[in-house]
Amino acid sequence: MGLAIPVIEGGDHFSQFRFYQPLWPLLPLPAFAAARWLADHVDMSDLQLRLSRLRVPVLLVVGLSIVAASTTKWFRLRDLPFAGEIHIAQRGRVTGERLNTLFTDVPDVGVLMAGGIRYGYDGAVIDLLGLNHAQMAHAPGDRGIKGHAAFNRDVFEQLSLGDPAASRLDSDS
């Protein structure tokens, strides 16, 4: 099911396969299940003694191979394909902090890239695209690019007028 998420969503234009990130820890589970099945159904008493001596070296080789094959070189973060995403978030935090110094009463602000700004800004942030706000994201109407054009005037007015029934930015984002 997890492999179908990008297909169901209509694709993902961000780098680094973000839809698959929650699935990576689950990938070894079929191998563990197969190993357990073999242990339960195949007599491996002779083989087990020979394999027990190889367990640590094999695990070291496999672990080092995974690290060496990794395309992410953490010591060169600036050169990574998703470095632009990190810079967007950092700039958003700076923008949020600047908004704090600009306003004394921290009014509600409507923004297109809400993530970083929300971390830096003390006031309420209204996500106009609906990426971080379920009410805006699921508002009716076809307004453009899927996942990036969820703006709905009625929802915006409800949020910006301080309707207590409407949250500004989803608490789980």
KEPAFI-681619 format. One line per 8 residues: number of its first residue (from 0); their letters; for each residue x, y, z of N, C-alpha, C. Coordinates in nm, 3 decimals, always signed. Example, Ala and Ser with C-alpha at 12.3 -4.5 7.8 and 13.67 -1.06 7.14 Angstrom:
<sites>
0) AS) +1.319/-0.569/+0.780/+1.230/-0.450/+0.780/+1.320/-0.330/+0.780 | +1.285/-0.225/+0.708/+1.367/-0.106/+0.714/+1.290/+0.003/+0.787
</sites>
This chain:
<sites>
0) MGLAIPVI) +0.083/-0.119/+0.000/+0.000/+0.000/+0.000/+0.087/+0.126/+0.000 | +0.193/+0.123/+0.080/+0.279/+0.241/+0.089/+0.343/+0.280/-0.042 | +0.372/+0.182/-0.126/+0.434/+0.212/-0.254/+0.337/+0.281/-0.350 | +0.208/+0.270/-0.323/+0.108/+0.332/-0.411/+0.077/+0.476/-0.373 | +0.126/+0.523/-0.260/+0.093/+0.659/-0.213/+0.124/+0.766/-0.317 | +0.244/+0.771/-0.376/+0.269/+0.875/-0.476/+0.177/+0.865/-0.597 | +0.140/+0.744/-0.634/+0.049/+0.728/-0.748/-0.089/+0.782/-0.712 | -0.136/+0.750/-0.594/-0.267/+0.797/-0.549/-0.268/+0.949/-0.537
8) EGGDHFSQ) -0.158/+1.005/-0.487/-0.148/+1.149/-0.467/-0.123/+1.226/-0.597 | -0.089/+1.158/-0.702/-0.064/+1.227/-0.829/+0.079/+1.270/-0.846 | +0.170/+1.211/-0.772/+0.312/+1.243/-0.787/+0.363/+1.332/-0.675 | +0.491/+1.353/-0.677/+0.558/+1.434/-0.576/+0.668/+1.512/-0.644 | +0.659/+1.644/-0.641/+0.760/+1.723/-0.711/+0.879/+1.758/-0.621 | +0.875/+1.720/-0.494/+0.988/+1.744/-0.406/+1.094/+1.636/-0.427 | +1.218/+1.670/-0.395/+1.325/+1.572/-0.409/+1.329/+1.478/-0.289 | +1.404/+1.374/-0.300/+1.432/+1.277/-0.193/+1.314/+1.187/-0.156
16) FRFYQPLW) +1.217/+1.173/-0.244/+1.110/+1.075/-0.226/+1.044/+1.083/-0.089 | +0.994/+1.201/-0.052/+0.942/+1.222/+0.082/+0.826/+1.129/+0.117 | +0.747/+1.087/+0.018/+0.636/+0.997/+0.048/+0.685/+0.861/+0.094 | +0.805/+0.824/+0.056/+0.858/+0.693/+0.094/+0.933/+0.695/+0.227 | +0.961/+0.809/+0.283/+1.042/+0.815/+0.404/+0.987/+0.730/+0.518 | +0.856/+0.729/+0.543/+0.805/+0.643/+0.652/+0.818/+0.494/+0.622 | +0.841/+0.458/+0.496/+0.846/+0.316/+0.459/+0.984/+0.253/+0.474 | +1.090/+0.333/+0.472/+1.225/+0.276/+0.476/+1.246/+0.180/+0.593
24) PLLPLPAF) +1.203/+0.212/+0.715/+1.226/+0.117/+0.825/+1.149/-0.015/+0.808 | +1.046/-0.015/+0.726/+0.966/-0.136/+0.707/+1.022/-0.230/+0.601 | +1.112/-0.183/+0.518/+1.163/-0.264/+0.407/+1.229/-0.395/+0.450 | +1.301/-0.401/+0.563/+1.363/-0.530/+0.601/+1.264/-0.633/+0.657 | +1.141/-0.594/+0.686/+1.046/-0.686/+0.749/+1.022/-0.814/+0.669 | +1.006/-0.810/+0.537/+0.990/-0.937/+0.465/+1.111/-1.030/+0.480 | +1.231/-0.974/+0.482/+1.351/-1.057/+0.501/+1.352/-1.120/+0.640 | +1.310/-1.043/+0.741/+1.303/-1.099/+0.877/+1.198/-1.210/+0.884
32) AAARWLAD) +1.085/-1.188/+0.819/+0.979/-1.290/+0.818/+1.027/-1.417/+0.747 | +1.099/-1.401/+0.637/+1.152/-1.517/+0.565/+1.254/-1.592/+0.649 | +1.340/-1.519/+0.719/+1.441/-1.583/+0.805/+1.373/-1.659/+0.918 | +1.269/-1.600/+0.974/+1.195/-1.667/+1.082/+1.128/-1.795/+1.029 | +1.069/-1.786/+0.911/+1.004/-1.903/+0.852/+1.107/-2.014/+0.828 | +1.224/-1.978/+0.775/+1.330/-2.076/+0.752/+1.374/-2.140/+0.883 | +1.388/-2.059/+0.986/+1.432/-2.112/+1.116/+1.330/-2.210/+1.172 | +1.202/-2.186/+1.146/+1.097/-2.274/+1.197/+1.077/-2.401/+1.114
40) HVDMSDLQ) +1.110/-2.397/+0.985/+1.076/-2.506/+0.895/+1.195/-2.582/+0.837 | +1.315/-2.536/+0.856/+1.432/-2.601/+0.797/+1.530/-2.636/+0.909 | +1.579/-2.761/+0.907/+1.678/-2.803/+1.006/+1.813/-2.742/+0.969 | +1.859/-2.652/+1.052/+1.983/-2.581/+1.022/+2.086/-2.600/+1.133 | +2.081/-2.713/+1.204/+2.171/-2.732/+1.317/+2.318/-2.731/+1.274 | +2.352/-2.798/+1.163/+2.491/-2.797/+1.116/+2.530/-2.660/+1.063 | +2.440/-2.601/+0.989/+2.466/-2.471/+0.928/+2.475/-2.360/+1.032 | +2.398/-2.376/+1.140/+2.394/-2.271/+1.242/+2.530/-2.251/+1.307
48) LRLSRLRV) +2.602/-2.358/+1.334/+2.734/-2.346/+1.395/+2.830/-2.272/+1.303 | +2.828/-2.305/+1.174/+2.916/-2.238/+1.080/+2.878/-2.091/+1.062 | +2.750/-2.062/+1.058/+2.705/-1.924/+1.039/+2.728/-1.837/+1.162 | +2.728/-1.897/+1.280/+2.746/-1.817/+1.401/+2.883/-1.749/+1.403 | +2.983/-1.812/+1.341/+3.116/-1.752/+1.334/+3.120/-1.636/+1.236 | +3.031/-1.637/+1.137/+3.030/-1.533/+1.034/+2.936/-1.417/+1.065 | +2.856/-1.430/+1.169/+2.752/-1.331/+1.196/+2.807/-1.189/+1.207 | +2.906/-1.166/+1.291/+2.959/-1.031/+1.311/+3.028/-0.977/+1.186
56) PVLLVVGL) +3.117/-1.055/+1.121/+3.178/-1.001/+0.999/+3.077/-0.969/+0.889 | +2.976/-1.054/+0.872/+2.875/-1.029/+0.769/+2.796/-0.903/+0.802 | +2.757/-0.887/+0.927/+2.684/-0.766/+0.966/+2.768/-0.641/+0.945 | +2.897/-0.649/+0.975/+2.985/-0.534/+0.953/+2.996/-0.500/+0.805 | +3.014/-0.601/+0.722/+3.026/-0.577/+0.577/+2.897/-0.518/+0.522 | +2.784/-0.575/+0.561/+2.655/-0.524/+0.513/+2.634/-0.381/+0.560 | +2.659/-0.355/+0.688/+2.641/-0.220/+0.742/+2.731/-0.118/+0.674 | +2.858/-0.151/+0.656/+2.950/-0.059/+0.590/+2.915/-0.040/+0.443
64) SIVAASTT) +2.864/-0.145/+0.379/+2.822/-0.132/+0.239/+2.704/-0.035/+0.226 | +2.612/-0.043/+0.318/+2.496/+0.048/+0.315/+2.543/+0.191/+0.333 | +2.633/+0.213/+0.428/+2.684/+0.349/+0.451/+2.760/+0.399/+0.329 | +2.844/+0.314/+0.272/+2.925/+0.355/+0.156/+2.839/+0.382/+0.033 | +2.730/+0.307/+0.018/+2.645/+0.323/-0.099/+2.548/+0.440/-0.087 | +2.539/+0.496/+0.030/+2.445/+0.606/+0.051/+2.480/+0.724/-0.038 | +2.379/+0.777/-0.106/+2.403/+0.893/-0.193/+2.409/+1.022/-0.112 | +2.362/+1.017/+0.011/+2.365/+1.136/+0.095/+2.500/+1.145/+0.164
72) KWFRLRDL) +2.571/+1.249/+0.135/+2.700/+1.273/+0.199/+2.679/+1.384/+0.302 | +2.657/+1.346/+0.425/+2.617/+1.441/+0.529/+2.724/+1.545/+0.557 | +2.847/+1.520/+0.521/+2.950/+1.620/+0.544/+2.949/+1.726/+0.435 | +2.867/+1.709/+0.332/+2.854/+1.809/+0.225/+2.707/+1.844/+0.204 | +2.639/+1.887/+0.308/+2.497/+1.915/+0.300/+2.464/+2.022/+0.197 | +2.552/+2.116/+0.176/+2.523/+2.225/+0.082/+2.513/+2.176/-0.062 | +2.574/+2.062/-0.091/+2.573/+2.010/-0.227/+2.459/+1.912/-0.254 | +2.379/+1.883/-0.154/+2.273/+1.783/-0.170/+2.157/+1.837/-0.253
80) PFAGEIHI) +2.086/+1.747/-0.321/+1.974/+1.791/-0.405/+1.863/+1.862/-0.328 | +1.845/+1.826/-0.200/+1.737/+1.888/-0.124/+1.783/+2.006/-0.039 | +1.904/+2.056/-0.064/+1.955/+2.171/+0.012/+1.863/+2.292/-0.004 | +1.803/+2.307/-0.121/+1.711/+2.418/-0.144/+1.591/+2.413/-0.050 | +1.543/+2.292/-0.020/+1.431/+2.277/+0.073/+1.470/+2.324/+0.213 | +1.593/+2.292/+0.253/+1.642/+2.335/+0.384/+1.652/+2.486/+0.389 | +1.702/+2.547/+0.281/+1.716/+2.692/+0.278/+1.580/+2.761/+0.280 | +1.480/+2.703/+0.216/+1.345/+2.761/+0.220/+1.295/+2.765/+0.365
88) AQRGRVTG) +1.315/+2.657/+0.438/+1.271/+2.652/+0.577/+1.348/+2.753/+0.663 | +1.479/+2.763/+0.641/+1.559/+2.860/+0.717/+1.516/+3.002/+0.688 | +1.494/+3.033/+0.560/+1.448/+3.168/+0.524/+1.310/+3.196/+0.584 | +1.226/+3.095/+0.590/+1.094/+3.112/+0.650/+1.103/+3.147/+0.796 | +1.193/+3.082/+0.868/+1.210/+3.115/+1.011/+1.258/+3.258/+1.029 | +1.350/+3.299/+0.944/+1.399/+3.438/+0.950/+1.285/+3.535/+0.921 | +1.203/+3.502/+0.822/+1.088/+3.587/+0.789/+0.993/+3.595/+0.907 | +0.967/+3.484/+0.973/+0.881/+3.483/+1.091/+0.936/+3.571/+1.202
96) ERLNTLFT) +1.066/+3.563/+1.224/+1.129/+3.647/+1.328/+1.120/+3.794/+1.290 | +1.136/+3.825/+1.163/+1.124/+3.965/+1.118/+0.981/+4.016/+1.136 | +0.884/+3.930/+1.110/+0.745/+3.970/+1.132/+0.720/+4.002/+1.279 | +0.785/+3.927/+1.369/+0.772/+3.956/+1.512/+0.821/+4.096/+1.546 | +0.932/+4.137/+1.482/+0.985/+4.271/+1.511/+0.904/+4.380/+1.441 | +0.838/+4.345/+1.331/+0.760/+4.443/+1.256/+0.629/+4.477/+1.327 | +0.564/+4.377/+1.384/+0.435/+4.397/+1.449/+0.449/+4.385/+1.600 | +0.381/+4.473/+1.671/+0.382/+4.463/+1.817/+0.266/+4.377/+1.868
104) DVPDVGVL) +0.155/+4.374/+1.792/+0.038/+4.298/+1.835/+0.025/+4.162/+1.766 | +0.125/+4.118/+1.695/+0.131/+3.992/+1.619/-0.004/+3.951/+1.558 | -0.043/+4.016/+1.450/-0.169/+3.980/+1.385/-0.158/+3.847/+1.311 | -0.273/+3.795/+1.271/-0.274/+3.675/+1.186/-0.210/+3.709/+1.053 | -0.131/+3.617/+0.999/-0.072/+3.638/+0.867/-0.108/+3.520/+0.778 | -0.137/+3.549/+0.653/-0.160/+3.445/+0.553/-0.036/+3.431/+0.469 | +0.015/+3.308/+0.456/+0.141/+3.285/+0.385/+0.128/+3.167/+0.289 | +0.219/+3.164/+0.192/+0.222/+3.053/+0.097/+0.310/+2.938/+0.147
112) MAGGIRYG) +0.422/+2.969/+0.211/+0.511/+2.866/+0.264/+0.509/+2.878/+0.416 | +0.422/+2.802/+0.480/+0.391/+2.823/+0.621/+0.489/+2.758/+0.718 | +0.556/+2.652/+0.679/+0.636/+2.574/+0.773/+0.740/+2.654/+0.849 | +0.835/+2.713/+0.779/+0.942/+2.787/+0.845/+0.891/+2.912/+0.914 | +0.798/+2.982/+0.851/+0.744/+3.105/+0.910/+0.675/+3.073/+1.042 | +0.602/+2.963/+1.048/+0.531/+2.926/+1.170/+0.627/+2.902/+1.286 | +0.745/+2.851/+1.257/+0.843/+2.830/+1.363/+0.896/+2.962/+1.416 | +0.908/+3.061/+1.330/+0.967/+3.188/+1.372/+0.868/+3.293/+1.419
120) YDGAVIDL) +0.742/+3.282/+1.380/+0.644/+3.386/+1.408/+0.560/+3.350/+1.530 | +0.538/+3.449/+1.617/+0.463/+3.426/+1.740/+0.312/+3.431/+1.721 | +0.266/+3.494/+1.615/+0.122/+3.506/+1.590/+0.067/+3.386/+1.515 | -0.061/+3.396/+1.481/-0.127/+3.288/+1.407/-0.087/+3.294/+1.260 | -0.062/+3.177/+1.201/-0.022/+3.167/+1.061/-0.131/+3.091/+0.986 | -0.181/+3.151/+0.880/-0.283/+3.087/+0.796/-0.214/+3.037/+0.670 | -0.215/+2.907/+0.650/-0.153/+2.845/+0.533/-0.249/+2.856/+0.415 | -0.220/+2.944/+0.323/-0.310/+2.971/+0.211/-0.316/+2.857/+0.110
128) LGLNHAQM) -0.214/+2.774/+0.104/-0.212/+2.664/+0.008/-0.276/+2.537/+0.063 | -0.293/+2.531/+0.194/-0.354/+2.413/+0.253/-0.260/+2.297/+0.275 | -0.131/+2.317/+0.258/-0.036/+2.207/+0.277/-0.026/+2.168/+0.424 | -0.048/+2.263/+0.514/-0.038/+2.238/+0.658/-0.171/+2.261/+0.728 | -0.277/+2.273/+0.655/-0.406/+2.303/+0.715/-0.514/+2.221/+0.647 | -0.568/+2.125/+0.719/-0.664/+2.031/+0.660/-0.791/+2.101/+0.611 | -0.839/+2.200/+0.687/-0.963/+2.267/+0.647/-0.946/+2.338/+0.512 | -0.831/+2.403/+0.493/-0.806/+2.471/+0.365/-0.781/+2.367/+0.255
136) AHAPGDRG) -0.707/+2.263/+0.287/-0.672/+2.161/+0.186/-0.795/+2.088/+0.133 | -0.893/+2.066/+0.218/-1.011/+1.988/+0.178/-1.131/+2.074/+0.143 | -1.110/+2.204/+0.131/-1.220/+2.292/+0.090/-1.260/+2.257/-0.053 | -1.388/+2.268/-0.085/-1.433/+2.229/-0.219/-1.383/+2.324/-0.328 | -1.378/+2.271/-0.450/-1.341/+2.352/-0.565/-1.212/+2.306/-0.629 | -1.199/+2.332/-0.757/-1.078/+2.301/-0.832/-1.010/+2.433/-0.864 | -0.892/+2.456/-0.803/-0.829/+2.587/-0.815/-0.687/+2.580/-0.871 | -0.650/+2.474/-0.936/-0.517/+2.471/-0.997/-0.440/+2.345/-0.967
144) IKGHAAFN) -0.309/+2.360/-0.948/-0.218/+2.247/-0.929/-0.257/+2.168/-0.804 | -0.275/+2.038/-0.820/-0.314/+1.952/-0.708/-0.213/+1.964/-0.595 | -0.265/+1.988/-0.475/-0.182/+1.997/-0.357/-0.117/+2.133/-0.335 | -0.131/+2.225/-0.429/-0.066/+2.355/-0.412/-0.156/+2.471/-0.449 | -0.283/+2.447/-0.458/-0.374/+2.556/-0.492/-0.506/+2.538/-0.420 | -0.500/+2.513/-0.291/-0.621/+2.483/-0.215/-0.687/+2.607/-0.157 | -0.636/+2.725/-0.188/-0.692/+2.846/-0.129/-0.842/+2.855/-0.153 | -0.914/+2.881/-0.045/-1.059/+2.898/-0.051/-1.094/+3.023/+0.028
152) RDVFEQLS) -1.156/+3.117/-0.037/-1.184/+3.248/+0.025/-1.269/+3.234/+0.151 | -1.371/+3.149/+0.148/-1.457/+3.134/+0.265/-1.380/+3.081/+0.385 | -1.294/+2.982/+0.362/-1.212/+2.928/+0.471/-1.116/+3.034/+0.521 | -1.054/+3.109/+0.431/-0.961/+3.214/+0.470/-1.031/+3.318/+0.557 | -1.149/+3.361/+0.516/-1.221/+3.462/+0.595/-1.260/+3.406/+0.731 | -1.299/+3.282/+0.734/-1.334/+3.219/+0.861/-1.212/+3.216/+0.955 | -1.097/+3.182/+0.899/-0.974/+3.176/+0.979/-0.926/+3.315/+1.019 | -0.926/+3.408/+0.925/-0.869/+3.540/+0.953/-0.958/+3.625/+1.041
160) LGDPAASR) -1.087/+3.595/+1.047/-1.177/+3.672/+1.133/-1.179/+3.616/+1.275 | -1.097/+3.517/+1.299/-1.083/+3.466/+1.435/-1.196/+3.376/+1.479 | -1.255/+3.302/+1.388/-1.359/+3.207/+1.424/-1.300/+3.105/+1.520 | -1.351/+3.097/+1.645/-1.292/+3.005/+1.743/-1.305/+2.859/+1.702 | -1.397/+2.828/+1.611/-1.414/+2.688/+1.568/-1.308/+2.647/+1.467 | -1.236/+2.744/+1.410/-1.136/+2.714/+1.307/-0.997/+2.734/+1.363 | -0.914/+2.632/+1.354/-0.776/+2.647/+1.398/-0.695/+2.714/+1.288 | -0.589/+2.787/+1.325/-0.511/+2.861/+1.226/-0.419/+2.769/+1.147
168) LDSDS) -0.347/+2.685/+1.216/-0.254/+2.594/+1.150/-0.266/+2.462/+1.224 | -0.283/+2.354/+1.153/-0.302/+2.225/+1.218/-0.192/+2.201/+1.320 | -0.230/+2.155/+1.437/-0.133/+2.134/+1.544/-0.039/+2.019/+1.516 | -0.076/+1.928/+1.427/+0.010/+1.813/+1.398/+0.106/+1.838/+1.284 | +0.116/+1.960/+1.234/+0.207/+1.987/+1.122/+0.330/+2.059/+1.169
</sites>
